[in-house]
Amino acid sequence: MADRKLKIQATTAQEVCASFALSAEAQSHLDPQITPTAFLDLLIANSLYADAMQFLARALPKREAVWWSSTCVRDLGNNEKLPELAEGLLSAEAWVYRPTEENRRHAEKPPTRSKYRIRRVGRPWQPSGAAEVSAQQVRRK
């Protein structure tokens, strides 16, 4: 992945990791001088995918992180079974396409109808810039 142009602004992976807790195994690969893309490559090479997702979500600028998480959700398949997930996805994408205050406010609202607790797909307002989606984040109330 090191040859890809990611919009990561941090100069070291350690800068990115200061905002969240890595697993012990991922922490063992964190050298003070390692670049973000080299660290991401190490995480992937060692099958530390959860850490890699957390890292990339925080390393990317907010708008790119929201877009990336949205594409991940779309890759999961049909969202018709969870209309509130589709609602959040559309709101997040609207903010990515047009990052206005109005779209940000709409994206931060919880789903209007839900029998699930769902962390929003995109959190353009979240201070850490994280945009996280995983199967464990969708739980029955």
N, C-alpha and C positions, 0 to 999 in steps of 0.2 A: 504494500500500500504506500510505501514511502515515495513512489514516483507520482502518485496522484496529488493534485493540487487541492488541498483542503484549506478552508479559510480559518484555520486555527491561528489565533494571534499570540498565544502563549509561546514563550521560547523554550520552556522546559515542561516536561510532563508533571513535575512536582508542583508547578504553579497551578495546574488544572486539578490535581489530586488534593489540594488543600481544602477544597470545598465539599468533599465527601469521603467516606471510608471505603477503602479497597479491601478485598479479601486478603487474608494473610499470604496466600500464594502469589497474588498479584503484587502485593507490597514487596515481596522478595525480589521482584524484577525492577523495582523503581530505583533507578540510579539518580542522584541529584542532577546530573548533567544530561540525561537522556532527553531527546527531543520528543514532542508529542506523537509524531507519526511513527517514530521508531518504537516508542512504548506501545502504541496501538498495535503495531505489527507483532511485537512480543506477546501481547495478550492473546491475540488471535492464534499465533503459532503454538501457544500453550493451551489452547482450547478454553481460555478464560473469557467466554463470550459475555457473561453477565457483567463482568468488570469492563470489558471492551465497550459494551453498550453504554454503561454509566459514564465511562471516560469520554467517549465521543459526544454524548449528549451534553456534557459540561464544557468540552473543549471547543465546540462549534459556537459561533455567534448565535444569539437567541433565534433570529429569524431562520437561519439555516438548520438549527437544531429542531425547531418546530416543523420545518419542511421535511427533514429527514425522518422524524418520528411519524409524521403523517404518511409518508410513503411506506414505512414499515407496517403501519396498520392496514393500508390498502393491500399490501402483499399478503396479509393474513387471510384475505378472502372476503367473501360476501358479508357485508355489515348489516344486511336486512334483518338478521336475527336479533341484533341489538341496535334498534333505531336511535337510542340515546348516544351510542358510540358514534354512529354516523353523523348525528347532530353536532357532536363535539369536533369530529373530524372536519366537517364543512366549515365550522366556525374558525378552527385553527388555520385551515387553508385560506380562508378569506383574509385573515390577518397577514398571512405570508404574501399573498398576491397584492394586498393593499394595506400596509401596516399603519392604519389610521388609529386614532384614539377610540373612535366609535367601534371599529372592528376588534380592538384589544378588549374593550369593555364587554362586547358581546361574547368573545372567546372565553372570558374568565367566568361567565355565568355558569352555574351548574346546569345539567340537563333538566329539561322541563318535566320529563316523565322518566321514571326509572325504578325498577325493582332491584337494581344493582348499585353498589357503591363503585363509582368509576373515577379514577384520577383522570383529569382532562388530558386529551391527546397532546395539546400544545399549551404551554404556559408562558406566553410572551411576557407576562408580568412578573414571573418568578425571578427573584434576585439572582439565583445561581445560574439561570439560563438553561436549566435542565428541562428536557422534554422526554418524559419517560413513558413507555407503554410496555406492559408485559402481561402475560396471562394471569399472574398472581395479583395484579392490580384490579382485576374485575372479580368481585366477590359478591355473593348473595348477601343482602342485608339481614 
